[in-house]
């Protein structure tokens, strides 16, 4: 999930916080990166990690 600078330019603080909250929603493992340029939020990037479940009964 990445928000473009155009969608965040005219937003107020509450809208920006909702965008960040949406990026965090449902995230179990990963990160949310917020990019600021000249004091303005320009990008929100969500990176999510998926790990396969370990098998308890492996065949030999």
JOTA-V500753 format. One line per field, one symbol per residue. burial: # if it has 24 or more other C-alpha atoms within 12 Angstrom, else .. A space follows every 10 residues. Layout:
BEGIN
burial = ???
END
This chain:
BEGIN
burial = ..#....#.. .....#..## ..#....... .#.#...... ######.... ..........
END
